Amino acid sequence: MTSHATLNGKKALVTGGSRGIGAATALRLAQEGADVAVTFVHGKEAAQEVVRAVEALGRRAVALRADAADAEEAADAVGRAAEALGGLDVLVNNAAVGLMQPLESLSLADVDRLIAVNVRGAFLAAQAAAAVMASGGRIITVGSCITHHTPGPGATLYAMSKSAVVGLTKALARELAGRGITANVVHPGPIDTDMNPADGPFAAGQAAMTALGRYGSAEEVASAVAYLAGPETAYVTGAELSVDGGYAA
């Protein structure tokens, strides 16, 4: 992939960056010139592989264990990343959990965990990032195409959590505009990852729901994140960018 080093000298944190969209995003930001920190919970070795790949590109990298479900860790990870990299210019709120099951089977524990990770964790990371970012900072949150089109039952809790980060993003855009910090959200569609493989049992149906008739790649989502992190999008804030193959069209 050709890089124009649009993020040369920038420092980025990608939460949940040990695999899937997070790992692809960390690598793409490094290809664009950024030093990158990634957080992980259980995938220590996978996170270290991302670090090695970033370092192979000539950029600095660090892997930090931080559980977005833990309020203290979710916020503290931002400060640790800024300390390790010497500042923070880009936050990618990617850490999330998914839960698709019938409404009547969802427990209070399910609700609390999904909101803790997908909503509270994103809020606390953004709050902490805003405190250390200078003008030109970027806060990018990974949402979901399901906020625009829910194809069937079972998505109530997940759709609610991802819709919440849209509201968070729009409010952050207003709150931080005076400081030159933008906030945007990227909505992936069906993406080929370990959690939702393109050859999985439900893949054919998901691919058929897209206009393009296929799954997307983590790299395609990462390219959109890198675009929003770059200098060409200084006038883009409070926006939702869908990378969903026409899923919500």
C-alpha positions as a Markdown table, in Angstrom:
| # | Residue | x | y | z |
|---|---|---|---|---|
| 1 | Met | 0.0 | 0.0 | 0.0 |
| 2 | Thr | 1.4 | 3.4 | -1.0 |
| 3 | Ser | 1.7 | 5.9 | 1.8 |
| 4 | His | 1.9 | 9.7 | 1.5 |
| 5 | Ala | 2.9 | 10.0 | 5.2 |
| 6 | Thr | -0.1 | 12.2 | 5.9 |
| 7 | Leu | 0.2 | 11.4 | 9.6 |
| 8 | Asn | 4.0 | 11.9 | 9.9 |
| 9 | Gly | 4.9 | 12.7 | 13.4 |
| 10 | Lys | 1.4 | 12.1 | 14.8 |
| 11 | Lys | 0.7 | 9.9 | 17.8 |
| 12 | Ala | -2.4 | 7.6 | 17.8 |
| 13 | Leu | -4.2 | 5.3 | 20.2 |
| 14 | Val | -6.4 | 2.5 | 18.8 |
| 15 | Thr | -8.4 | 0.8 | 21.5 |
| 16 | Gly | -9.0 | -2.9 | 20.9 |
| 17 | Gly | -6.2 | -2.9 | 18.5 |
| 18 | Ser | -4.9 | -6.5 | 18.7 |
| 19 | Arg | -7.0 | -7.9 | 15.9 |
| 20 | Gly | -9.6 | -7.3 | 13.2 |
| 21 | Ile | -10.5 | -3.7 | 12.4 |
| 22 | Gly | -8.4 | -2.4 | 15.3 |
| 23 | Ala | -5.2 | -4.1 | 14.1 |
| 24 | Ala | -5.7 | -3.1 | 10.5 |
| 25 | Thr | -6.3 | 0.5 | 11.6 |
| 26 | Ala | -3.1 | 0.5 | 13.7 |
| 27 | Leu | -1.1 | -0.7 | 10.7 |
| 28 | Arg | -2.7 | 1.8 | 8.3 |
| 29 | Leu | -2.1 | 4.7 | 10.7 |
| 30 | Ala | 1.6 | 3.6 | 10.9 |
| 31 | Gln | 1.8 | 3.4 | 7.2 |
| 32 | Glu | 0.7 | 7.0 | 7.1 |
| 33 | Gly | 3.5 | 7.9 | 9.5 |
| 34 | Ala | 2.0 | 7.8 | 12.9 |
| 35 | Asp | 3.4 | 6.2 | 16.1 |
| 36 | Val | 0.7 | 3.9 | 17.5 |
| 37 | Ala | -0.4 | 2.5 | 20.8 |
| 38 | Val | -3.0 | -0.3 | 20.9 |
| 39 | Thr | -4.9 | -1.7 | 23.8 |
| 40 | Phe | -5.9 | -5.3 | 24.4 |
| 41 | Val | -7.6 | -7.4 | 27.1 |
| 42 | His | -6.8 | -11.0 | 26.4 |
| 43 | Gly | -4.8 | -11.0 | 23.1 |
| 44 | Lys | -1.4 | -10.0 | 24.4 |
| 45 | Glu | 0.5 | -12.0 | 21.8 |
| 46 | Ala | -1.7 | -10.7 | 19.0 |
| 47 | Ala | -1.1 | -7.1 | 20.3 |
| 48 | Gln | 2.6 | -7.7 | 20.3 |
| 49 | Glu | 2.4 | -8.9 | 16.7 |
| 50 | Val | 0.8 | -5.6 | 15.8 |
| 51 | Val | 3.5 | -3.7 | 17.6 |
| 52 | Arg | 6.2 | -5.6 | 15.7 |
| 53 | Ala | 4.5 | -4.9 | 12.4 |
| 54 | Val | 4.3 | -1.2 | 13.2 |
| 55 | Glu | 7.9 | -1.1 | 14.3 |
| 56 | Ala | 8.8 | -2.8 | 11.0 |
| 57 | Leu | 7.4 | 0.2 | 9.3 |
| 58 | Gly | 9.8 | 2.4 | 11.2 |
| 59 | Arg | 7.3 | 3.8 | 13.6 |
| 60 | Arg | 7.1 | 3.5 | 17.4 |
| 61 | Ala | 4.5 | 1.3 | 19.0 |
| 62 | Val | 3.3 | 0.1 | 22.3 |
| 63 | Ala | 0.7 | -2.5 | 23.5 |
| 64 | Leu | -1.2 | -1.6 | 26.7 |
| 65 | Arg | -3.5 | -3.9 | 28.6 |
| 66 | Ala | -6.7 | -2.0 | 29.3 |
| 67 | Asp | -10.3 | -3.3 | 29.6 |
| 68 | Ala | -12.8 | -0.8 | 28.3 |
| 69 | Ala | -15.3 | -2.3 | 30.6 |
| 70 | Asp | -13.4 | -1.0 | 33.6 |
| 71 | Ala | -14.0 | 2.7 | 33.9 |
| 72 | Glu | -10.6 | 3.5 | 35.4 |
| 73 | Glu | -8.7 | 1.5 | 32.8 |
| 74 | Ala | -10.7 | 2.9 | 29.9 |
| 75 | Ala | -9.6 | 6.5 | 30.9 |
| 76 | Asp | -6.2 | 5.6 | 32.1 |
| 77 | Ala | -5.2 | 4.0 | 28.8 |
| 78 | Val | -5.3 | 7.3 | 27.1 |
| 79 | Gly | -2.8 | 8.9 | 29.6 |
| 80 | Arg | -0.6 | 5.8 | 29.4 |
| 81 | Ala | -0.5 | 6.0 | 25.6 |
| 82 | Ala | 0.2 | 9.7 | 25.6 |
| 83 | Glu | 3.1 | 9.2 | 28.1 |
| 84 | Ala | 4.5 | 6.3 | 26.0 |
| 85 | Leu | 4.4 | 8.1 | 22.7 |
| 86 | Gly | 5.0 | 11.7 | 23.9 |
| 87 | Gly | 1.5 | 13.0 | 23.2 |
| 88 | Leu | -1.7 | 12.1 | 21.5 |
| 89 | Asp | -3.2 | 13.4 | 18.3 |
| 90 | Val | -5.6 | 10.6 | 17.2 |
| 91 | Leu | -7.9 | 8.5 | 19.3 |
| 92 | Val | -9.7 | 5.6 | 17.5 |
| 93 | Asn | -12.4 | 4.3 | 19.8 |
| 94 | Asn | -12.6 | 0.7 | 18.4 |
| 95 | Ala | -12.9 | -1.5 | 21.5 |
| 96 | Ala | -16.4 | -3.0 | 21.6 |
| 97 | Val | -18.3 | -6.2 | 22.3 |
| 98 | Gly | -21.2 | -7.6 | 20.2 |
| 99 | Leu | -24.2 | -9.5 | 21.5 |
| 100 | Met | -27.0 | -10.5 | 19.1 |
| 101 | Gln | -29.8 | -12.4 | 20.8 |
| 102 | Pro | -33.6 | -12.1 | 21.4 |
| 103 | Leu | -34.8 | -9.3 | 23.6 |
| 104 | Glu | -36.4 | -11.5 | 26.2 |
| 105 | Ser | -33.2 | -13.4 | 26.8 |
| 106 | Leu | -31.0 | -10.4 | 27.6 |
| 107 | Ser | -30.0 | -10.1 | 31.2 |
| 108 | Leu | -29.2 | -7.0 | 33.2 |
| 109 | Ala | -25.6 | -8.2 | 33.2 |
| 110 | Asp | -25.7 | -8.3 | 29.4 |
| 111 | Val | -27.0 | -4.7 | 29.3 |
| 112 | Asp | -24.4 | -3.4 | 31.8 |
| 113 | Arg | -21.5 | -5.0 | 30.1 |
| 114 | Leu | -22.4 | -3.8 | 26.6 |
| 115 | Ile | -23.0 | -0.3 | 27.7 |
| 116 | Ala | -19.9 | -0.3 | 29.9 |
| 117 | Val | -17.6 | -1.2 | 26.9 |
| 118 | Asn | -19.4 | 0.2 | 23.9 |
| 119 | Val | -20.7 | 3.5 | 25.4 |
| 120 | Arg | -19.1 | 4.3 | 28.7 |
| 121 | Gly | -15.6 | 3.2 | 27.6 |
| 122 | Ala | -15.8 | 5.3 | 24.4 |
| 123 | Phe | -17.0 | 8.3 | 26.4 |
| 124 | Leu | -14.3 | 8.1 | 29.0 |
| 125 | Ala | -11.6 | 7.6 | 26.4 |
| 126 | Ala | -12.8 | 10.6 | 24.4 |
| 127 | Gln | -13.0 | 12.7 | 27.6 |
| 128 | Ala | -9.4 | 11.7 | 28.5 |
| 129 | Ala | -8.2 | 12.3 | 25.0 |
| 130 | Ala | -9.8 | 15.7 | 24.8 |
| 131 | Ala | -7.9 | 16.7 | 27.9 |
| 132 | Val | -4.5 | 16.0 | 26.3 |
| 133 | Met | -5.1 | 16.8 | 22.6 |
| 134 | Ala | -4.0 | 20.0 | 20.9 |
| 135 | Ser | -5.6 | 21.7 | 18.0 |
| 136 | Gly | -5.8 | 19.3 | 15.0 |
| 137 | Gly | -6.7 | 16.4 | 17.3 |
| 138 | Arg | -9.0 | 13.7 | 15.9 |
| 139 | Ile | -11.5 | 11.4 | 17.8 |
| 140 | Ile | -12.8 | 8.7 | 15.6 |
| 141 | Thr | -15.3 | 6.1 | 16.9 |
| 142 | Val | -16.2 | 2.8 | 15.2 |
| 143 | Gly | -19.9 | 2.5 | 15.1 |
| 144 | Ser | -22.0 | 0.0 | 13.0 |
| 145 | Cys | -24.2 | -0.1 | 9.9 |
| 146 | Ile | -26.9 | -1.5 | 12.1 |
| 147 | Thr | -27.6 | 1.9 | 13.5 |
| 148 | His | -29.0 | 2.8 | 10.0 |
| 149 | His | -30.6 | -0.5 | 9.1 |
| 150 | Thr | -31.5 | -3.3 | 11.5 |
| 151 | Pro | -32.3 | -6.3 | 9.3 |
| 152 | Gly | -34.1 | -8.4 | 11.9 |
| 153 | Pro | -34.6 | -9.3 | 15.5 |
| 154 | Gly | -31.9 | -9.9 | 18.0 |
| 155 | Ala | -30.0 | -6.6 | 17.6 |
| 156 | Thr | -31.8 | -4.4 | 20.1 |
| 157 | Leu | -29.0 | -4.0 | 22.7 |
| 158 | Tyr | -26.1 | -3.8 | 20.2 |
| 159 | Ala | -28.0 | -1.3 | 18.0 |
| 160 | Met | -28.8 | 0.9 | 21.0 |
| 161 | Ser | -25.1 | 1.0 | 22.1 |
| 162 | Lys | -23.8 | 1.9 | 18.7 |
| 163 | Ser | -26.5 | 4.5 | 18.2 |
| 164 | Ala | -25.3 | 6.0 | 21.5 |
| 165 | Val | -21.8 | 6.7 | 20.1 |
| 166 | Val | -23.4 | 8.6 | 17.2 |
| 167 | Gly | -24.9 | 11.0 | 19.7 |
| 168 | Leu | -21.6 | 11.1 | 21.6 |
| 169 | Thr | -19.8 | 11.9 | 18.4 |
| 170 | Lys | -22.1 | 14.8 | 17.3 |
| 171 | Ala | -21.9 | 16.3 | 20.8 |
| 172 | Leu | -18.1 | 16.0 | 20.9 |
| 173 | Ala | -18.0 | 17.8 | 17.5 |
| 174 | Arg | -19.8 | 20.8 | 19.0 |
| 175 | Glu | -18.0 | 20.7 | 22.3 |
| 176 | Leu | -14.4 | 20.5 | 20.9 |
| 177 | Ala | -14.7 | 22.5 | 17.7 |
| 178 | Gly | -13.4 | 25.7 | 19.3 |
| 179 | Arg | -10.2 | 23.8 | 20.2 |
| 180 | Gly | -9.7 | 22.6 | 16.6 |
| 181 | Ile | -10.5 | 18.9 | 17.5 |
| 182 | Thr | -12.8 | 16.9 | 15.3 |
| 183 | Ala | -15.0 | 14.0 | 16.1 |
| 184 | Asn | -16.4 | 11.5 | 13.6 |
| 185 | Val | -17.8 | 8.0 | 13.4 |
| 186 | Val | -17.2 | 5.2 | 10.9 |
| 187 | His | -19.9 | 2.6 | 10.4 |
| 188 | Pro | -18.6 | -0.7 | 9.1 |
| 189 | Gly | -20.9 | -3.1 | 7.4 |
| 190 | Pro | -20.3 | -6.9 | 7.3 |
| 191 | Ile | -16.5 | -7.1 | 7.6 |
| 192 | Asp | -14.4 | -10.2 | 7.3 |
| 193 | Thr | -12.8 | -10.7 | 10.8 |
| 194 | Asp | -12.3 | -13.5 | 13.3 |
| 195 | Met | -15.6 | -12.5 | 15.0 |
| 196 | Asn | -17.6 | -12.4 | 11.7 |
| 197 | Pro | -15.7 | -14.4 | 9.0 |
| 198 | Ala | -16.7 | -14.1 | 5.4 |
| 199 | Asp | -17.0 | -17.9 | 5.3 |
| 200 | Gly | -19.0 | -18.2 | 8.5 |
| 201 | Pro | -22.5 | -19.8 | 8.8 |
| 202 | Phe | -24.3 | -16.4 | 8.5 |
| 203 | Ala | -22.1 | -14.8 | 6.0 |
| 204 | Ala | -24.1 | -15.4 | 2.9 |
| 205 | Gly | -27.2 | -13.7 | 4.3 |
| 206 | Gln | -25.2 | -10.7 | 5.5 |
| 207 | Ala | -23.4 | -10.3 | 2.1 |
| 208 | Ala | -26.7 | -10.5 | 0.3 |
| 209 | Met | -28.0 | -7.5 | 2.3 |
| 210 | Thr | -25.3 | -5.3 | 0.9 |
| 211 | Ala | -25.6 | -3.5 | -2.4 |
| 212 | Leu | -22.2 | -4.9 | -3.5 |
| 213 | Gly | -23.0 | -8.4 | -2.5 |
| 214 | Arg | -19.9 | -9.1 | -0.5 |
| 215 | Tyr | -18.1 | -8.6 | 2.8 |
| 216 | Gly | -15.7 | -5.8 | 3.3 |
| 217 | Ser | -12.2 | -6.1 | 4.6 |
| 218 | Ala | -10.7 | -4.7 | 7.8 |
| 219 | Glu | -8.3 | -2.7 | 5.6 |
| 220 | Glu | -11.2 | -1.0 | 3.8 |
| 221 | Val | -12.5 | 0.3 | 7.1 |
| 222 | Ala | -9.0 | 1.3 | 8.2 |
| 223 | Ser | -8.6 | 3.4 | 5.1 |
| 224 | Ala | -11.7 | 5.4 | 6.1 |
| 225 | Val | -10.3 | 5.9 | 9.6 |
| 226 | Ala | -7.0 | 7.0 | 8.3 |
| 227 | Tyr | -8.7 | 9.5 | 6.0 |
| 228 | Leu | -10.6 | 11.0 | 8.9 |
| 229 | Ala | -7.4 | 11.2 | 10.9 |
| 230 | Gly | -5.6 | 13.1 | 8.2 |
| 231 | Pro | -5.2 | 16.8 | 7.3 |
| 232 | Glu | -7.6 | 16.7 | 4.4 |
| 233 | Thr | -10.6 | 16.3 | 6.8 |
| 234 | Ala | -10.1 | 19.3 | 9.0 |
| 235 | Tyr | -13.5 | 20.6 | 7.9 |
| 236 | Val | -15.2 | 17.2 | 8.6 |
| 237 | Thr | -16.7 | 16.8 | 12.1 |
| 238 | Gly | -19.8 | 15.3 | 13.6 |
| 239 | Ala | -20.1 | 13.1 | 10.5 |
| 240 | Glu | -21.0 | 9.5 | 9.9 |
| 241 | Leu | -19.0 | 7.7 | 7.3 |
| 242 | Ser | -20.4 | 4.3 | 6.2 |
| 243 | Val | -18.1 | 1.6 | 4.9 |
| 244 | Asp | -20.8 | -1.0 | 4.5 |
| 245 | Gly | -21.0 | -1.9 | 0.8 |
| 246 | Gly | -24.4 | -0.3 | 0.6 |
| 247 | Tyr | -25.9 | -2.3 | 3.5 |
| 248 | Ala | -27.9 | 0.7 | 4.7 |
| 249 | Ala | -28.7 | 2.0 | 1.1 |
